[in-house]
């Protein structure tokens, strides 16, 4: 005689005894243990969220490079029409620098809003509602020349930064929660692949033969509305994160519906049980604040890990590399008119490296990709320094410097570009995850802004040796990940939390047994339903 548990909304849980055939039990166990396959729904959501949100981050990083001369000319002509005199060189440089850097300021603001937004609107709801920012920004930048307003360009860049700050955290969080554990790595790296695609798209469209002409730059800046419009039309038809629905909203029926939508097999009992086990392990199902996250001794090592990898991702030198790329290519003997095509080639390398990361992460794991990526970047940063110093005496070293540029880009995109966002989702339980993304995202944007601001001065003072600083950062982060962060491949969120619990003085089991949570029976030491099956109670409904 096996006990089946009828799962209904909170407060409507009943159990009864019903004979179950042993073959049925065996089939259910095999189904629960088999890996979940990638479904069209999972793939569609990953592509929609990344295409309409993550890709815009990469696009906006690179979109201002090609029309820089035309934007400065627009600023100068506007000043003449308003004041009767043009801007001097210093004022013009300041305005353009503000146009570029205000994107990072907006990103910081957006990352600080993540915790509040995902708690109120949910994961998918936040992605959908934030699309309004893109339409506002696209309209401002698209009509800026007609209105003769440089302020519209700058404010539009600021709003796109807010959207990117939100998206960089929410999209990996959403995909990490809807993905089964054996596909979490693959889906978690899809956003980083689309970031690379965004950079590549901006480089292609910025060619003089396409949109790289003076009359096209407002259209070039405002094209971000197209992928966002496609996302807005299709994404609302997909369900919200099952974890959000169950753990935070206590909506069991909606959770089961969402899981059946995202899974190939109808038996989603084991995932429900794993979510309930996570729910029982929480001292509170309410989302914790950033301050409570910082003070919580249970997650000290997880928080430190998020801080290290997010700061390391930006201080690795990848952003600073673009300050010097054209000079490196020029020194290698590449003709000036062809440098823009060479830059497009580096964008293609980003996408190839991103694809390699996506399709190998579930086989190799998170640690090899992020450790290997940082090591490659560290050695290539040292190689750039060596080649720049020696190329005066050894002409062939110019080509070594080009190879090091390619190596840094490939090393970054294969692991450090996306794995930090994935690890942030995996290291924390439901209640702490939004605050962790707020911390990680904020540090990411602050570090991004710091590198952009400090690098020119570092380059002036240290010359070719400035890349040794980035070399040290990359090697230090690789060492930290090697010694501190465990492999999270094919682990549930509870299992990952328990791996870190051994590092803490406070027992992981603290806070179990909330009275309003769905109860599970213990079997073989695991929190699973004893020979249970998920069934609907036809007499019960969600109020």
Protein Blocks (a to p, Z undefined) as FASTA:
>chain_A
ZZddddddehiaccddddddfklmmmmmmmmmpccdddfklmmmmmmmmmmmmmmmmmmm
mmmmmmmmmmmmmmmmmmmmmnopacdfklmmmmmmmmmmmmmmmmmmmmmmmmmmmmmn
ommlmmmmmmmmmmmmmmmmmmmmmnopaklmmmmmmmmmmmmmmmmmmmmmmmmmmpcf
klmmmmmmmmmmmmmmmmmmmmmmmpmklmmcfklmmmmmmmmmmmmmmmmmmmmmpccd
fklmmmmnopaklmmmmmmmmpmbfblmlmmmmmmmmmmmpmbfbdcdfklmmmmmklmm
mmmmmmmmmmmmmmnommmmmmmmmmmmmmnopafklmmmmmmmmmmmmmmmmmmmmmmm
mmnommlmmmmmmmmmmmmmmmmmmmmmmmmmmmmlmmmmmmmmmmmmmmmmmmmmmmmm
mmmmmmpcfklmmmmmmmmmmmmmmmmmmmmmmmmmmmmmnmmmlmmmmmmmmmmmmmmm
mmmmccfehiafklmmmmmmmmpmbdfkgoihiakbccdddeehiacdehiacdddfkbc
cZZ
